[in-house]
Amino acid sequence: MAHSQIEQGNFLVDVYGMGPTQNTFAQMIWPNAFNNDGYRKIGASIGVGGKAEYMLIDKLSIGLEANYAFGGYQYRDDYYNQQTNMTYNDATYKAKYNKFRGMVCSNFYFVSREIFTMYTGIALGYYSRSEEYTVNGETSSKFGDLFLLDLDQNVLVPFQIPMAGRVRLGSKFFLSENLGAMVEIGVGGGAFLEFGVAGKF
């Protein structure tokens, strides 16, 4: 049975998983934690996301996209408390992170066949990251990937740039008139690889 090509007026919806995430490379990112007793990862090694597009013309779309990833680790080790000058045996260390992105996106479908498409595109929008660290249940939080120097206190303080961007190349393969699969590679605004279910309406 022949399927119609993507064309002006279509709505496209993708639901995807994405990876690798920070958790995938846990041993490289957190080598000290990995070698301690009771080490385990928190969360998944993939994130999740979704994208909705409207075809302005036969080859060009505009839409909205959001994705989320979370993870972390915990382990047990000795802990020295500088305030009380005491050492605690078998303290529990825990670190968790959350990443969220909401973006406006646009894709150009340079190949469009009945069951197969290829596209390239860009996305730009909002980025939020939070991290939480716990030692024996006592929590302190920081936000962001970058740090600024506080000249008054002579310390580094967390700083976040709340902006996400992505450049992508992807393909969709439609198994029926409305449903198919998608795969995408990209830089920024998510993980290198995204894969999932594609809808056309």
C-alpha positions in Angstrom: 0.0 0.0 0.0 1.4 3.4 -1.0 1.9 6.1 1.6 1.6 9.8 1.1 4.7 11.9 1.3 5.3 14.6 4.0 3.7 17.7 2.7 2.4 21.2 3.6 -0.2 21.1 6.4 1.0 17.8 8.0 1.6 17.6 11.7 4.6 15.5 12.7 5.1 14.1 16.2 8.2 12.2 17.5 8.6 10.5 20.9 12.2 9.5 21.5 14.9 8.2 23.8 18.3 9.7 23.7 21.8 8.7 24.6 24.5 8.5 25.7 23.9 10.5 28.8 26.2 11.4 31.7 25.3 8.1 33.3 26.5 6.1 30.3 30.1 7.2 31.0 29.9 7.0 34.8 33.2 5.3 35.3 35.1 8.0 33.3 33.2 10.9 34.8 33.2 9.7 38.4 36.2 7.4 38.7 36.8 8.1 42.4 33.2 7.2 43.3 33.2 4.2 41.0 36.1 2.6 43.0 34.4 2.9 46.4 32.2 0.4 48.3 28.5 0.3 47.6 28.8 2.3 44.3 25.7 2.3 42.1 24.2 4.6 39.5 21.0 6.5 40.0 18.6 6.9 37.2 18.9 5.7 33.6 21.5 5.8 30.9 19.1 7.4 28.4 16.9 10.5 28.5 13.5 11.0 27.0 12.0 13.7 24.8 9.4 14.7 22.3 9.0 16.9 19.3 5.9 18.3 17.4 6.2 20.0 14.0 3.9 21.7 11.5 4.8 21.7 7.8 4.7 25.3 6.7 5.5 24.2 3.1 6.3 20.8 1.6 9.9 20.7 2.8 10.1 23.1 5.8 8.6 22.7 9.3 8.5 24.7 12.5 7.7 23.2 15.9 8.4 22.7 19.6 10.7 20.2 21.3 11.4 19.2 24.9 13.7 16.6 26.5 14.7 15.5 30.0 17.6 13.5 31.5 18.4 12.6 35.0 21.0 10.4 36.8 23.8 10.3 39.3 25.6 8.0 41.7 26.0 7.0 45.3 28.7 5.2 47.3 30.0 4.7 50.8 33.3 6.0 52.2 34.8 7.7 55.2 33.9 11.4 55.6 35.7 14.1 57.5 33.5 17.0 58.8 35.6 20.2 59.0 33.1 21.9 61.3 33.1 19.2 64.0 36.6 17.8 63.3 35.2 14.4 63.3 35.5 11.4 60.9 32.5 9.3 60.1 32.9 5.8 59.0 30.9 4.4 56.1 29.3 7.8 55.2 26.8 7.7 52.3 27.6 10.0 49.4 24.9 10.7 46.9 24.9 13.0 43.8 22.0 13.6 41.4 21.5 15.8 38.4 18.5 16.8 36.3 18.6 18.4 32.8 15.6 19.9 31.0 15.5 21.6 27.6 12.5 23.3 25.9 13.2 24.6 22.3 11.7 26.0 19.2 12.8 23.9 16.2 12.8 24.0 12.4 13.6 21.1 10.0 14.3 21.0 6.3 13.2 17.7 4.6 15.7 17.5 1.8 14.6 13.9 0.9 10.9 13.0 1.0 9.7 9.6 -0.3 6.5 7.7 0.4 8.1 5.7 3.3 11.5 7.4 3.8 12.6 10.9 4.7 15.8 12.7 5.6 16.1 16.1 7.2 18.4 18.6 8.8 17.5 21.2 11.2 18.2 23.5 14.1 16.6 24.2 17.5 17.1 27.0 20.1 15.5 27.6 23.5 15.7 27.2 27.3 18.1 25.0 29.3 17.9 24.1 33.0 20.3 22.0 35.0 20.3 21.2 38.7 22.6 19.2 40.8 22.1 17.9 44.4 24.8 16.5 46.7 24.1 14.6 49.9 26.4 13.3 52.6 24.7 11.3 55.3 21.4 13.0 54.4 22.7 16.5 54.6 22.0 18.2 51.2 23.5 21.1 49.4 22.6 22.1 45.9 24.3 23.9 43.0 22.9 24.9 39.6 24.7 25.0 36.3 27.8 23.7 34.5 29.9 26.9 34.7 31.4 28.8 37.6 32.2 32.5 38.2 34.8 33.9 40.6 33.3 35.8 43.5 36.0 38.4 44.1 34.6 39.4 47.5 34.7 35.8 48.9 37.5 34.6 46.6 35.6 31.4 45.7 33.9 29.9 42.7 30.2 30.2 42.6 27.7 28.2 40.3 26.5 30.0 37.2 24.1 28.7 34.5 23.5 29.9 31.0 19.8 29.1 30.4 20.1 28.6 26.7 20.0 25.4 24.6 20.8 24.9 20.9 21.0 21.9 18.6 22.1 21.1 15.0 20.7 17.8 13.7 20.6 15.3 10.9 17.9 12.7 10.9 15.7 10.2 9.1 12.2 8.8 9.4 10.9 5.5 8.0 7.1 5.1 7.9 5.7 1.6 8.4 2.1 2.8 7.7 0.4 6.0 6.6 0.7 7.5 10.1 3.3 5.6 12.1 6.9 4.9 11.7 10.4 5.1 13.3 12.9 7.9 13.6 16.6 8.2 14.2 18.7 11.3 14.6 22.2 12.5 15.4 23.0 16.0 16.6 25.2 18.3 18.6 23.9 20.2 21.6 20.3 20.4 23.0 20.2 16.7 24.0 22.3 13.6 23.3 24.3 12.7 20.2 21.8 10.0 19.3 18.0 10.1 19.4 15.7 7.2 18.4 12.0 6.5 18.7 8.5 6.6 17.2 7.4 9.0 14.5 3.9 10.1 13.7 2.5 11.9 10.7 -1.1 13.4 10.7 
